[in-house]
Amino acid sequence: MEPRLVHTADITSTAPPRYTTLSHCWGKLDIQAHAAMTTTRDTLKSRLEEMPLAGLPRSFQDAIKVTRDLGIPYVWIDSLCIIQTGWGRADPEAGKDWIRESSKMGAIYRNSECCLIATASPDSHGGFFVEKVELPPVVFDDEDYDALGIGDPPQSPHSDPPWDYGFGSEMMFVATLDTMANSGPVSKRGWCLQERYLSPRALHFTKHGLVWECHAVALERTGEAKFSGRALDRWDAIIADFSSRALTQASDRLPAVAGLAQEVARATGATYLAGLWDRNLLRWLCWNV
């Protein structure tokens, strides 16, 4: 069955619809690429009827296939689900739709089942399953564990005797997984920051393999929910990360973190002031060179 666009108002189920989202780099566009990856007012009617899978960018095809494999009926893709301006022309009505829908993006990602992140792809045509680059494991001799003060070697139920890797054990640190998730082109795009952090779960399709991320794991590792009463303490780090990323439109600076700001405000009760907060306002106004 070919995919198609669906108006949420047309979904008759009484339960909230289950859906995934896609986080991806748009890449450099020409008229053909723009037509393949966007919905405009001219193409809306046909996309509501059918969107041939083969005509969509590779990352979109992979997102649809993975969503189906997960048994989830819908996927939300920004450039298809928000009406875009046609190539090379002004469209005030499309601009109004973007303003309206982009303000909902925080809720869209927050309420999704999972965000599928095309981490390794520089554009929408790269797909999820790029050529794999193997990471060398970290190798420790048994005596290294005592020298480093990190306790006993990792345990394995497959060794003999059980729970003992023995000499020359191999392991991969969680830090390596973070590096895998943070090393792709997506980590350099401004909009992708909140898409990742607002989602309750994320699957990173990296050049080294698949990385799973979820709020429960973050809570277990840090002892603190991603958006907690201390979220303001991390706002500096969020903005530092965001400021290192690129935006195609400079006017997107505030909209691209608006969803994150909504979550922080909800967790802390603080008032958001265009990138700053009413609590400790002087602190955030300070700068140096």
C-alpha positions as CSV (number, residue, x, y, z in Angstrom):
1,M,0.0,0.0,0.0
2,E,1.3,3.4,-1.0
3,P,1.5,6.0,1.8
4,R,-0.5,9.2,1.8
5,L,-1.0,12.3,3.9
6,V,-3.8,12.2,6.5
7,H,-5.6,15.1,8.1
8,T,-5.6,14.4,11.9
9,A,-9.2,15.6,11.9
10,D,-10.0,12.6,9.7
11,I,-8.7,10.0,12.2
12,T,-11.7,8.4,13.8
13,S,-10.1,6.5,16.6
14,T,-11.0,7.7,20.1
15,A,-7.5,7.0,21.3
16,P,-4.6,9.4,20.5
17,P,-3.0,8.2,17.2
18,R,0.3,6.4,17.5
19,Y,3.0,7.9,15.3
20,T,6.8,8.2,14.9
21,T,8.6,11.3,13.8
22,L,11.6,11.8,11.5
23,S,14.6,14.1,12.3
24,H,16.8,14.7,9.3
25,C,18.9,17.1,7.3
26,W,17.2,18.7,4.4
27,G,20.5,19.3,2.6
28,K,21.0,21.4,-0.5
29,L,17.8,21.6,-2.6
30,D,17.1,22.1,-6.2
31,I,13.7,22.2,-7.8
32,Q,13.5,18.3,-8.2
33,A,14.6,17.6,-4.6
34,H,12.2,20.3,-3.3
35,A,9.3,18.8,-5.2
36,A,10.1,15.3,-3.9
37,M,10.3,16.1,-0.2
38,T,7.7,18.8,0.3
39,T,4.0,19.4,0.3
40,T,2.8,22.6,-1.3
41,R,-0.6,24.0,-1.8
42,D,-0.4,22.7,-5.4
43,T,0.5,19.2,-4.4
44,L,-1.6,18.9,-1.2
45,K,-4.7,17.3,-2.9
46,S,-2.6,14.6,-4.7
47,R,-0.6,13.8,-1.5
48,L,-3.8,13.2,0.4
49,E,-4.7,10.6,-2.2
50,E,-1.4,8.8,-2.6
51,M,2.4,9.4,-2.4
52,P,4.2,6.7,-4.4
53,L,6.9,5.4,-2.0
54,A,9.5,5.2,-4.8
55,G,9.1,8.9,-5.5
56,L,10.0,10.0,-2.0
57,P,13.6,10.7,-0.7
58,R,15.4,7.7,0.6
59,S,15.3,8.8,4.2
60,F,11.5,9.3,4.0
61,Q,11.2,5.8,2.5
62,D,13.3,4.3,5.3
63,A,11.2,6.2,7.9
64,I,8.0,4.8,6.5
65,K,9.4,1.2,6.3
66,V,10.8,1.3,9.9
67,T,7.5,2.7,11.2
68,R,5.6,0.0,9.5
69,D,8.0,-2.7,10.9
70,L,7.4,-1.3,14.4
71,G,3.6,-1.7,13.9
72,I,3.0,2.0,14.2
73,P,0.4,3.4,11.7
74,Y,1.6,7.0,11.2
75,V,4.9,8.9,10.7
76,W,5.2,12.7,10.9
77,I,7.7,14.3,8.6
78,D,8.1,18.1,8.8
79,S,8.4,18.9,5.1
80,L,5.5,16.7,4.1
81,C,3.1,17.5,7.0
82,I,3.6,21.3,7.0
83,I,2.7,23.1,3.8
84,Q,5.8,24.6,2.3
85,T,6.3,27.5,-0.1
86,G,6.6,26.5,-3.7
87,W,10.0,26.6,-5.3
88,G,11.1,30.0,-6.2
89,R,8.0,31.9,-5.3
90,A,6.4,33.7,-2.4
91,D,3.3,32.1,-0.8
92,P,1.9,34.0,2.1
93,E,-0.7,31.3,2.8
94,A,2.0,28.6,3.1
95,G,3.9,30.9,5.4
96,K,0.8,31.2,7.7
97,D,0.6,27.4,7.8
98,W,4.2,27.1,8.8
99,I,3.9,29.6,11.6
100,R,0.8,27.8,12.9
101,E,2.2,24.3,12.7
102,S,5.8,25.0,13.7
103,S,4.4,26.3,17.0
104,K,3.0,22.8,17.7
105,M,6.3,21.0,17.0
106,G,7.2,20.7,20.7
107,A,4.0,18.8,21.3
108,I,4.4,16.8,18.1
109,Y,7.7,15.4,19.1
110,R,6.9,15.1,22.8
111,N,3.8,12.9,22.1
112,S,5.4,10.7,19.5
113,E,6.2,7.0,20.1
114,C,9.7,7.4,18.8
115,C,11.9,9.8,16.8
116,L,13.7,8.2,13.9
117,I,17.0,10.1,13.4
118,A,18.9,9.9,10.1
119,T,22.0,10.7,12.0
120,A,24.6,9.9,9.3
121,S,22.8,11.3,6.3
122,P,23.7,14.8,5.1
123,D,20.4,15.2,3.2
124,S,17.1,13.6,2.8
125,H,18.4,11.2,0.1
126,G,21.1,9.5,2.2
127,G,18.8,7.1,4.0
128,F,19.1,5.4,7.3
129,F,21.3,2.5,6.3
130,V,24.6,4.0,5.2
131,E,27.9,2.1,4.8
132,K,28.9,0.9,8.2
133,V,32.2,2.0,9.8
134,E,33.3,-0.4,12.5
135,L,34.4,1.1,15.8
136,P,37.4,-0.7,17.5
137,P,36.5,-2.0,20.9
138,V,38.3,-0.8,24.0
139,V,40.6,-3.7,25.2
140,F,41.6,-4.1,28.8
141,D,43.9,-6.7,30.3
142,D,42.7,-8.1,33.6
143,E,45.3,-6.2,35.6
144,D,44.2,-2.9,34.0
145,Y,40.9,-3.1,36.0
146,D,42.8,-3.0,39.3
147,A,45.2,-0.3,38.0
148,L,42.3,1.9,36.8
149,G,40.2,1.3,40.0
150,I,37.1,0.3,38.0
151,G,36.5,-3.0,39.8
152,D,36.1,-6.4,38.2
153,P,36.1,-7.1,34.5
154,P,32.7,-7.0,32.7
155,Q,30.5,-10.1,33.2
156,S,29.3,-12.4,30.5
157,P,26.9,-15.3,30.8
158,H,28.6,-17.1,27.9
159,S,32.0,-17.5,29.4
160,D,33.4,-20.5,31.4
161,P,33.3,-20.0,34.3
162,P,30.3,-17.8,34.1
163,W,30.6,-14.0,34.7
164,D,34.3,-13.8,33.8
165,Y,35.6,-12.6,30.5
166,G,39.1,-13.4,31.4
167,F,42.3,-12.0,29.9
168,G,42.1,-9.4,27.1
169,S,38.4,-8.4,27.7
170,E,36.7,-6.1,25.3
171,M,34.1,-3.5,26.2
172,M,32.4,-0.4,24.7
173,F,31.7,2.5,27.0
174,V,28.4,4.4,27.1
175,A,30.5,7.5,26.1
176,T,31.1,5.8,22.8
177,L,27.4,5.5,22.2
178,D,27.0,9.2,22.9
179,T,29.8,9.9,20.4
180,M,28.0,7.8,17.8
181,A,24.8,9.7,18.3
182,N,26.4,13.1,18.3
183,S,28.9,12.7,15.4
184,G,26.6,12.9,12.3
185,P,25.4,15.8,10.2
186,V,22.1,15.9,12.1
187,S,24.1,17.1,15.2
188,K,25.1,20.2,13.3
189,R,21.5,21.3,12.4
190,G,19.6,23.7,14.7
191,W,16.1,22.3,14.4
192,C,17.3,18.8,15.1
193,L,18.3,19.6,18.7
194,Q,14.8,20.0,20.1
195,E,13.5,17.2,17.8
196,R,15.9,14.8,19.6
197,Y,15.5,16.0,23.2
198,L,11.7,16.5,23.2
199,S,11.1,12.9,21.9
200,P,10.5,10.3,24.6
201,R,12.5,7.8,22.6
202,A,14.9,8.1,19.7
203,L,16.6,5.7,17.3
204,H,19.8,7.0,15.8
205,F,20.8,5.4,12.5
206,T,24.5,6.1,12.6
207,K,27.4,5.0,10.4
208,H,28.6,2.8,13.3
209,G,25.2,1.1,14.0
210,L,21.9,1.7,15.7
211,V,21.8,3.7,19.0
212,W,18.7,3.7,21.2
213,E,18.0,6.6,23.5
214,C,15.1,7.2,25.8
215,H,14.1,9.4,28.8
216,A,14.2,6.3,31.1
217,V,17.8,5.6,30.2
218,A,18.7,9.3,30.8
219,L,17.0,9.1,34.2
220,E,18.9,6.0,35.1
221,R,22.2,7.4,34.1
222,T,21.9,10.8,35.6
223,G,19.4,10.3,38.4
224,E,17.4,13.2,37.0
225,A,14.6,13.5,34.5
226,K,15.5,15.3,31.2
227,F,13.1,18.1,32.0
228,S,13.0,18.5,35.8
229,G,12.9,21.4,38.3
230,R,16.6,21.9,37.6
231,A,16.2,22.3,33.9
232,L,17.1,26.0,34.1
233,D,20.6,24.9,35.3
234,R,21.2,23.2,32.0
235,W,19.8,26.0,29.8
236,D,23.3,27.4,29.3
237,A,24.4,24.0,27.9
238,I,21.4,23.8,25.7
239,I,22.0,27.2,24.2
240,A,25.7,26.5,23.8
241,D,24.9,23.4,21.8
242,F,22.2,25.1,19.8
243,S,24.5,28.1,19.0
244,S,27.1,25.8,17.5
245,R,24.5,24.5,15.0
246,A,23.5,25.9,11.6
247,L,20.1,27.2,10.5
248,T,19.1,27.9,6.9
249,Q,17.0,30.8,8.0
250,A,18.4,33.2,10.7
251,S,14.8,34.0,11.6
252,D,14.4,30.4,12.9
253,R,16.6,31.0,15.9
254,L,13.8,31.4,18.4
255,P,11.2,29.0,16.8
256,A,13.9,26.2,16.7
257,V,14.2,26.2,20.5
258,A,10.6,27.2,21.3
259,G,9.5,23.6,22.0
260,L,12.4,23.1,24.4
261,A,11.5,26.4,26.1
262,Q,7.9,25.2,26.6
263,E,9.1,22.1,28.3
264,V,11.5,23.9,30.6
265,A,8.8,26.4,31.5
266,R,6.4,23.6,32.2
267,A,8.9,21.8,34.5
268,T,10.1,24.9,36.4
269,G,7.3,27.5,36.3
270,A,9.7,30.1,35.0
271,T,8.7,32.7,32.5
272,Y,10.5,32.5,29.1
273,L,11.7,35.8,27.7
274,A,12.9,35.3,24.1
275,G,15.8,33.0,24.9
276,L,16.2,34.1,28.5
277,W,14.3,33.4,31.8
278,D,12.9,35.7,34.4
279,R,14.7,33.8,37.1
280,N,18.4,34.9,37.3
281,L,17.9,37.2,34.4
282,L,21.0,39.2,35.1
283,R,23.1,36.0,34.9
284,W,21.9,35.3,31.4
285,L,22.4,38.9,30.3
286,C,26.1,38.7,31.3
287,W,28.6,38.1,28.5
288,N,32.4,38.4,28.0
289,V,34.9,38.5,25.1
